[in-house]
């Protein structure tokens, strides 16, 4: 888990560390790219989704980021864009 590597929150890692520690399967990458296109998200949003999905995976006790972790992070990003109150 990433918190064991850095001993801190995932949000403190830089872009190079994101690429190293937030690697995705082919299916997860396809899911994320589709969401990026459909929701018209920025590169900054891409990194944030990766960080959130890494955190979700850590909380689930998973060493790898699964499709479900990516999907959950995308949902949180969508809520953030729409506003929590609708």
LINTANOR-V650221 format. One record per helix or strand of 2 or more residues. SS is the DSSP state (~ for helix, > for strand). FROM is the first residue (numbers start at 0). TO is the last residue. Records with the same first field share a line. If there is no record, write none. Layout:
SS->FROM-TO / FROM-TO
This chain:
~->1-5 / 9-11 / 14-20 / 25-38 / 42-58 / 66-81
